[in-house]
C-alpha cells in the first residue's frame, strides 16, 4: 500500500509482507518467527523497542538520567563518528534525476544529513529511535544496490558504528560526553553524576592497575584504566575494589603507573569535593 515499505526490514526481500501500524517497516512473518495471526493494528519490534525506551516506567537508566537536549548533544558526537571517509555517498539524499528508478525501490529515503536535521529538531527521545533511523541507510542501500555492493558494505559499517556509539551512551552518558569533548587534560578525573566503582584490575602480562568499572557481564568486568584510558573486559577474579594498597605491590613502579595513580588521586579528590566523601575498601576486597 502507500504507507509502507516494499521490502522486508529483516531480509530486505520482497514477498507477502505485514506492515507496522506506526511506521513504514514491513516484514515476512517467517522472518519474525511468528506462526500465529497478527492483530489488525500490529506494531513492529522496532517501534515496540522505541516505545519501551521512551516510556518513563521502562526506559533505561541512562535515558532517565538525561534530557532530550543532552541526548541530542550526544547524538551529534555519535553522528560525527559515523561519518567515516567512505560515507560521502550517504551525506545527502540520493539524486533521483541521476537515478530515476530509486523511488521505485526505496520508500523511506534516509541519509546522514537527514539524521543531523532530526537531531537539530530534537526528534529523538532515546538511542533506539536514532539507531532505527540509521538502519534505513543500510536497508535502502541493500534493496537498491544488493548485498555485495561496496556502498552496501559501507552502509553496514555506518550502522555498526552507530550501534556501538548508542551502546556507549547507554553504558554512561557522562563518560561518553567527556570522552567526546575532552574539554581539558583532566577530563577523565571528572566524576559522573553516579560515580563508577573504582577498582584495581589486572590484564595478563601487566600489573594491577587503577580503573573505573563500567559494568559487569558474564563474569567479566568492563573497565577503563586510568592513565592511557584503555578499555578492556577483565575477568572478575582479576578485579578488586579500590584499596589504598595495590593487591600485589610493585617492586618498581613505572612512570606510566605513577601517572595513572596520580590521575586516580585527582579523581578521588574530585569525588570528595562533589559528594562529600570517598571510602576506600579493605585490602584485596573482591569485586
N, C-alpha and C positions, 0 to 999 in steps of 0.2 A: 504494500500500500504506500501512500505518500507520506507517511510519518515514521517509517522505519527503514533501516539499512537493508541492503540486498544480500549481504554475506554474513555467515555465522561469525560471531565475535570470538569464538574459541578456535575453530579450524580455518576460518576465513574462506570457506567454500559456499557454493550455492546449494539449493535444495529446499525441502519443506522446512520452513522456519517458523519459530514462535517469537513474537515481539514483546518487548517490555512496555508496560503501560506508562512509564515515566521518562524513558529515554529512547533513542533510535536503535539501540542494540537489538540484534536478533540472534537466535540460537537454534541449532539442531537439538532435539530432545535427547538424542543419543550422546551428544557432546556434554549435556548437562547431567547425564546418568540418571534421568528421570523416566520412570516407566508409567507412572500414573498420569491421569489427565490434569492439565494445568488449569487453574481458575481463569475466568474471563479477564480479570484485572490483575494479571500476573506481573510481578516486579522482579527484575533480573538480579543475579548475585552482585553485580557491581553497584547497583542502586541500593540494594539492601545493606551492603557494607558501608556505603556513604551515609545512609540514614542512621545506621547504628553509630557511626563515628561522629556524627554531628549532634546526636541526642545527648542532652545533659546527663541522663541517667546511665548511658552506656559508652560514652566517649572515653578515649584513652586518658591516662594520667597526664601525658604531655599536652593533649589538646585542652584539658581542663585547666592547665597552668597558664595558658597564653590567650591573648585577644586575637581577633581577626587581623588587626593591624600588624601585630607581631608575627603571626603566621605568614602573612603575605610578604613581610620583610624577609623572612627565612626562605620563602619560595623564590624570591628574587635571586638569592645566593645559589639555590639549587639549580635554577634555570641557567645561570652562568656556567655552572659545571657541566650542564647538559650540552652546552654549545661547544662541541668539540670541533677540531679543524675540518672534519669531513661533513659537518652538519649544515653547510652553507645552503644546500638544496632545500632544507627544511625551515629556513629562516622566514620565508614569505610564502603566501598561498601559491599553489600551482597555477601557472598561466594556462588558462583553458583556451586561449587563442592558439597557442602553440600545440596544446594537447586537447583538441576539441572533444574527444571521447571520454575525457577524465570524469565528467559529471555523470556519464552513463554507468560508471562503476562505483564512484565514491559519493556517498550520500551526505556524510558529515565531514567536510574538509577540516584539517587541523594542521597547524604549524607552530613553530616556536614563537613567532611573533604574536599569534593569537593567544598563546599561553601567557605571554608577557602582558598583553592588554587585559586579559581576565584577572591577572594578579593586580594590576593597577586599579581595576574596578572593584577589587576585593570580593570576587565572586566565589572564593574557595573558603569553606568552613572547616576543612580537615585535609590531612595529607592524602587520604584516599581519593578525594574529589580531584585533586591536581593530578595524581597518578592516572586516574581513569581517563582524564582528558588527554594526557600524554600518550596513552596507549592507542589513541586514534591515529597518531602519526604512523605507528608500525602497522596497524590494521589496514589503513588505507594504502600504504605503500605495498604491502603484501598482496592485497587484492588487485592493484593496478599493475604492479611490476613482476609479481611472482616471488616465490620464496628464495630463489638463488640470486636475485639481482643485487648488485653491490649497494644500491640505495636501501634495499630492504634490510641488508645486514647492518648498515649504518643506523637505520631507524631502530633496529633491535638493540643496538648498543646504547642509543639515546634512552630508551625505556629502561634498560638495565641500570644505567647511571641514575635515572630518576628513582627507581625502586630503592637503590642504595641510599640516596640522599633522603628520601622520605623516611626510611628506616632509621637513619641517623638523627633526624629531627625527633622521631618518636622516642629514641633512647634518651635524649636530653636536649630540649630546645635551647637551653642556656649554653651548653657546651658547643652546640652547633653554631650558634651565633658568634660566640667568642672565637671559635676556630676559623670562621669565615672572615671576620672583621680584623682580628688580631690588632686591636687599636693601639697597643703598646707591647713592649717586650715581656711584660708581666701578665699577659692575658690569661695564661694558664694558672696563675695564682689566684684569680678571682673565684670565689666560691659561687656555686649555683644556688638558686633560691632554696633548693633542697640539696644540701651538700652531699657529695658522694662519699661512700665509705672509703677511708684511706687504709692502705694495706702495704705489706711487704710481699712482693710477688717475684717468683723465680722462673726464668726460662732456662732450658737446657744449655749448659755451657756458659752461663752467666751467673753472677752472684745475685742474692736477693736485692731487689730494687724498689724504692718507694713508688707507689702507683695509686691511681684512683680506680676503684671498682665500679664499673658502669652497670653491669647486670650479670646474672648467672643463668646458665642453661646447660642441662645435661651433664652436670658435674664439672663444667668449665666456667671460668670467670673471665669476662671481657674487661680487660684493664687497659688503662692508658698511663704510660710511665712518665714520671717527672724527668726533666732533662731534655731528651730528644722528642718527647710526646708521642712515641710509637704506641701503636695499639696491638694487642695480642690476646688470644684466648689461652688462658693458663689453667692447668688442672687445679681444682680447688685444694687438693692436697699440697700444692706448692704455693699457697696463698695464706698469709697470716694477717690478722688485724693489726693495725699500726701500733707498735710499742716504741718506747724511746730507744730501745736497743734493737739492732738488726738481728734477726733469728739466727744467722750464722755470721758472727763478726768477721770482718775482713782484716787480714794482717796489714795490708797496704791498700788504702783507698785510692782509686784513680781520680784524676781531675774531673772526669765525666760524672763519677759518682758524687763527688763533692758539690758540683754544680747542681745536680739533681736534688741533693739533700738540702742545699740552700734554698732551692725553689720550693721544696716541700715546707720548709720552715716559714717561708713568706706566706704560703697558702694557709698554714695553720694559724699564723698571726692574723690573717685577714678573716678567717672564720671566727676567731676570738673577738675581733673588733666588731664584726657584723652580728654575731649571735650570742656573744657574751661569754662563751666558754668552749673549751675543747678538751675531751678526755682521751688520754692515751690508754691503750689496752694492756693487760698484763703480758709479759714476755711469752711469745710463741702461742698466742691465742688463735686457734684455727678459725678460718673464715666461716 
